[in-house]
Amino acid sequence: MRIGAIEAGGTKFICGVGNEKGEILDRISFPTEAPEKTLEQAVSYFRGKGVEAIGIGSFGPIDLDRSSPTFGRVTTTPKPGWSGFDIVGYMKDNYPVPIGFDTDVNAAVFGEVKWGAAKGLDSCVYYTVGTGVGVGVYTEGKLVHGLVHPEGGHVLIRRHPEDSFGGLCSYHGDCLEGMASGPALEKRWGVKGSELPGDHQAWEMEAYYLAQTLSGVILLLSPKKVILGGGVMHQKQLFPLIRKEVTQILNGYVASPAILDGMDNYIVPPGLSDNAGLCGALALGIEAAGLSA
């Protein structure tokens, strides 16, 4: 069975075709531009490929309430033209097949649970740290949506004592995304994070902010795995810094061997690497088709 997958990012779209085994057979990527132009490229890509279902993991915020008249739409976003745009409706009009729809980060955590670092577990959180900061939550064997969907990138954090940066979130200023996203790194230090040396103060500060949030989610949700992806997390020196900081914050309170003795295998990069989002969209399509991955 051929399943279509769309990782609908705020910067670029990645479309692919795969099967129920989680194998990506073909893919294409293109910049995220005006919604009609962008979605038409997706429609053109799938034409003639015989897909029997499509999964979409989208940037947000989005409406995931199937009883809502605006289900399948982007809600509030600063991206020109995208607020209120009906992603699911546009694809349905062109491909009347089952369509799975969720946030891009929920898609990523779903992919990791099916085929990646959290395979076989019934709970996991996935943070992506890049252009923005987002979180996908999988608990008790289900993706979490709640009132809208988790927006863990906008939680408030304690400021590092040596950090005078004001933050750049247009809604909250110095929330996690405002202080720890890729653009925040660049704005604070004057260069892209990828250009900073591995021993730069930036990484200790980044770990300080991310560890606060991870400690909170560990205490709140007690996930069996914490996965950190996105462009900023390509800086692998962050992982030991974050693990050390989380250990210090928790201070032995969470008495699980996974945290007390196995932190190196508890806070980890994606097992699917940069394919987590696309594989997760594939998993959404498989689920929409009523199949088991």
C-alpha positions as CSV (number, residue, x, y, z in Angstrom):
1,M,0.0,0.0,0.0
2,R,1.3,3.4,-0.9
3,I,0.9,6.2,1.6
4,G,1.5,9.9,1.1
5,A,3.3,11.9,3.8
6,I,3.6,15.7,4.2
7,E,5.9,17.3,6.7
8,A,4.5,20.8,6.5
9,G,7.1,23.1,8.1
10,G,7.0,26.8,8.4
11,T,10.2,27.1,6.3
12,K,9.9,24.1,4.0
13,F,7.5,21.3,3.0
14,I,8.8,17.8,2.6
15,C,6.5,15.4,0.7
16,G,7.1,11.7,0.4
17,V,5.6,8.3,-0.5
18,G,6.1,5.3,1.7
19,N,4.5,2.0,2.8
20,E,3.1,0.5,6.0
21,K,6.5,-0.7,7.0
22,G,7.7,2.9,7.5
23,E,9.9,2.9,4.4
24,I,10.1,6.2,2.6
25,L,10.3,5.3,-1.1
26,D,10.5,8.8,-2.6
27,R,10.6,12.4,-1.4
28,I,10.8,16.0,-2.5
29,S,11.2,19.3,-0.6
30,F,10.4,22.9,-1.5
31,P,10.1,26.2,0.3
32,T,6.9,27.1,2.3
33,E,5.5,30.1,0.4
34,A,1.9,31.3,-0.1
35,P,-0.6,28.5,0.9
36,E,-2.1,27.8,-2.5
37,K,1.2,27.8,-4.3
38,T,2.8,25.5,-1.7
39,L,-0.1,23.1,-1.5
40,E,-0.4,22.9,-5.3
41,Q,3.2,21.7,-5.4
42,A,2.2,18.9,-2.9
43,V,-0.8,18.0,-5.0
44,S,1.4,17.9,-8.2
45,Y,3.9,15.7,-6.4
46,F,1.4,13.0,-5.5
47,R,-0.3,13.0,-8.9
48,G,0.0,9.6,-10.5
49,K,1.7,8.0,-7.5
50,G,-1.4,6.0,-6.4
51,V,-1.4,7.0,-2.8
52,E,-4.3,5.5,-0.8
53,A,-4.1,7.7,2.2
54,I,-2.1,10.9,3.2
55,G,-0.7,11.9,6.5
56,I,0.1,15.6,7.3
57,G,2.2,16.9,10.2
58,S,1.8,20.6,10.1
59,F,3.3,23.7,11.6
60,G,0.7,25.5,13.8
61,P,-1.2,26.4,15.7
62,I,-3.8,24.3,13.9
63,D,-7.4,23.1,14.6
64,L,-7.4,19.4,15.5
65,D,-10.9,19.2,16.8
66,R,-12.8,17.0,14.3
67,S,-16.1,18.4,15.6
68,S,-15.0,21.9,14.8
69,P,-16.1,23.7,11.6
70,T,-12.5,24.9,11.2
71,F,-10.9,21.4,11.6
72,G,-7.9,21.1,9.4
73,R,-7.1,24.8,9.3
74,V,-4.1,26.8,10.5
75,T,-5.4,29.1,13.2
76,T,-3.1,32.0,14.4
77,T,0.3,32.4,12.6
78,P,2.4,35.3,11.6
79,K,3.1,33.6,8.2
80,P,1.3,35.7,5.6
81,G,-1.8,34.1,4.1
82,W,-1.8,31.0,6.3
83,S,-4.1,32.1,9.1
84,G,-7.4,30.3,8.5
85,F,-6.1,28.3,5.6
86,D,-7.8,24.9,5.2
87,I,-4.9,22.4,4.6
88,V,-7.0,19.3,5.0
89,G,-9.8,20.6,2.9
90,Y,-7.4,21.6,0.1
91,M,-5.9,18.2,0.0
92,K,-9.3,16.4,0.3
93,D,-10.6,18.4,-2.7
94,N,-7.7,17.0,-4.8
95,Y,-7.3,13.6,-3.2
96,P,-10.5,12.1,-1.7
97,V,-8.6,9.5,0.4
98,P,-8.3,9.2,4.2
99,I,-6.2,12.0,5.6
100,G,-4.4,12.0,9.0
101,F,-3.7,15.4,10.4
102,D,-1.7,16.5,13.4
103,T,1.0,19.0,14.5
104,D,4.5,18.5,13.0
105,V,5.9,17.7,16.4
106,N,3.2,15.2,17.3
107,A,3.9,13.6,13.9
108,A,7.6,13.4,14.9
109,V,6.9,11.8,18.2
110,F,4.5,9.3,16.5
111,G,7.2,8.3,14.1
112,E,9.7,7.8,16.9
113,V,7.3,5.6,18.8
114,K,6.6,3.5,15.7
115,W,10.1,3.1,14.3
116,G,12.6,5.2,16.2
117,A,14.2,5.9,19.6
118,A,10.9,5.3,21.5
119,K,9.8,2.2,19.6
120,G,7.7,-0.1,21.8
121,L,7.2,2.5,24.5
122,D,3.7,3.8,25.5
123,S,4.9,7.3,26.5
124,C,7.4,9.8,25.1
125,V,7.9,13.5,24.5
126,Y,9.6,15.0,21.5
127,Y,11.0,18.6,21.5
128,T,12.1,20.2,18.3
129,V,14.4,23.2,18.8
130,G,15.0,25.1,15.6
131,T,13.3,28.1,14.0
132,G,10.8,27.7,16.8
133,V,10.4,25.3,19.8
134,G,7.6,22.8,19.8
135,V,6.7,19.7,21.7
136,G,4.9,16.5,20.7
137,V,3.4,14.3,23.5
138,Y,2.6,10.6,23.4
139,T,1.2,9.2,26.6
140,E,-0.6,6.0,27.6
141,G,-0.4,4.9,23.9
142,K,-2.0,8.0,22.5
143,L,-1.1,11.4,21.0
144,V,-2.1,14.3,23.2
145,H,-4.2,17.1,21.9
146,G,-6.4,18.4,24.7
147,L,-8.0,21.8,24.3
148,V,-6.0,22.6,21.2
149,H,-2.6,20.8,21.2
150,P,0.6,21.1,23.4
151,E,2.5,24.4,22.9
152,G,5.5,23.6,25.2
153,G,7.7,26.1,23.4
154,H,5.9,28.9,25.0
155,V,6.3,28.0,28.7
156,L,7.9,30.6,30.9
157,I,11.4,29.9,32.2
158,R,13.8,31.3,34.8
159,R,16.3,33.6,33.2
160,H,20.0,32.7,33.3
161,P,21.8,35.1,35.7
162,E,24.3,36.1,33.0
163,D,21.7,36.6,30.2
164,S,20.6,40.1,29.4
165,F,18.9,39.2,26.2
166,G,15.2,40.3,26.2
167,G,13.8,37.4,24.1
168,L,12.1,37.6,20.7
169,C,8.8,35.8,21.0
170,S,6.2,38.1,19.5
171,Y,3.6,36.9,22.1
172,H,5.6,36.3,25.3
173,G,9.1,37.8,24.9
174,D,11.3,35.6,27.0
175,C,9.4,32.3,26.9
176,L,11.4,29.1,26.0
177,E,11.1,29.8,22.3
178,G,12.0,33.4,22.8
179,M,15.2,32.5,24.6
180,A,16.3,29.2,23.1
181,S,15.2,28.9,19.5
182,G,17.7,29.2,16.6
183,P,16.7,32.8,15.9
184,A,17.1,33.7,19.6
185,L,20.6,32.2,19.5
186,E,21.5,34.3,16.4
187,K,20.0,37.5,17.8
188,R,21.7,37.2,21.1
189,W,25.2,36.3,19.8
190,G,25.2,38.0,16.4
191,V,25.9,34.8,14.4
192,K,24.1,31.6,13.7
193,G,24.4,28.9,16.3
194,S,26.2,26.6,13.8
195,E,29.0,29.2,13.6
196,L,29.6,29.3,17.4
197,P,32.4,27.1,18.8
198,G,31.5,24.1,20.8
199,D,32.8,25.5,24.0
200,H,31.0,28.8,23.7
201,Q,29.0,30.1,26.6
202,A,25.9,30.0,24.4
203,W,25.6,26.2,24.8
204,E,25.7,26.2,28.6
205,M,23.0,28.9,28.6
206,E,21.0,26.9,26.0
207,A,21.2,23.8,28.2
208,Y,20.1,25.8,31.2
209,Y,16.9,26.9,29.5
210,L,16.1,23.5,27.9
211,A,16.8,21.6,31.1
212,Q,14.3,23.7,33.0
213,T,11.5,22.8,30.6
214,L,12.5,19.1,30.4
215,S,12.6,18.8,34.2
216,G,9.1,20.3,34.3
217,V,7.7,17.9,31.7
218,I,9.4,14.9,33.4
219,L,7.7,15.9,36.7
220,L,4.4,16.6,35.0
221,L,4.1,13.7,32.5
222,S,6.7,11.2,33.6
223,P,7.6,10.2,30.0
224,K,9.6,7.0,29.4
225,K,11.8,8.8,26.8
226,V,12.7,12.4,26.0
227,I,13.8,13.1,22.5
228,L,15.3,16.3,21.3
229,G,15.4,17.1,17.6
230,G,15.6,20.2,15.3
231,G,18.4,22.2,13.9
232,V,19.8,23.5,17.2
233,M,20.1,20.0,18.5
234,H,22.5,19.1,15.8
235,Q,25.0,20.6,18.3
236,K,25.7,17.3,20.0
237,Q,27.6,19.0,22.8
238,L,24.3,20.1,24.1
239,F,23.2,16.6,25.1
240,P,25.6,16.0,28.0
241,L,25.1,19.6,29.2
242,I,21.3,19.2,29.3
243,R,21.5,15.8,31.0
244,K,23.8,17.2,33.7
245,E,21.5,20.2,34.3
246,V,18.3,18.0,34.4
247,T,20.0,15.7,36.9
248,Q,20.9,18.6,39.1
249,I,17.4,20.2,38.9
250,L,15.6,16.9,39.7
251,N,18.1,16.2,42.5
252,G,17.3,12.6,42.9
253,Y,13.5,13.2,43.4
254,V,12.3,11.1,40.5
255,A,13.5,7.7,41.7
256,S,13.6,5.8,38.4
257,P,16.7,4.0,37.2
258,A,16.1,5.6,33.8
259,I,17.0,8.9,35.3
260,L,19.3,8.0,38.2
261,D,21.5,5.6,36.2
262,G,20.4,5.8,32.6
263,M,20.2,9.5,31.6
264,D,22.4,8.9,28.5
265,N,19.6,6.6,27.2
266,Y,16.7,8.7,28.5
267,I,17.3,12.1,26.9
268,V,18.4,11.3,23.4
269,P,18.4,12.5,19.8
270,P,15.8,11.1,17.3
271,G,16.4,7.6,16.3
272,L,15.0,8.5,12.8
273,S,17.3,11.6,12.7
274,D,15.9,14.3,10.4
275,N,13.4,11.8,9.0
276,A,11.3,11.8,12.2
277,G,8.7,14.3,10.9
278,L,8.2,12.7,7.5
279,C,8.1,9.2,8.9
280,G,5.6,10.5,11.5
281,A,3.4,11.9,8.8
282,L,3.6,8.5,7.1
283,A,2.4,6.9,10.4
284,L,-0.5,9.4,10.5
285,G,-1.5,8.3,7.0
286,I,-1.2,4.7,7.9
287,E,-3.5,5.2,11.0
288,A,-6.0,7.2,8.8
289,A,-6.1,4.2,6.4
290,G,-7.0,1.9,9.3
291,L,-3.8,0.0,9.1
292,S,-1.2,-1.0,11.7
293,A,2.4,0.3,11.4
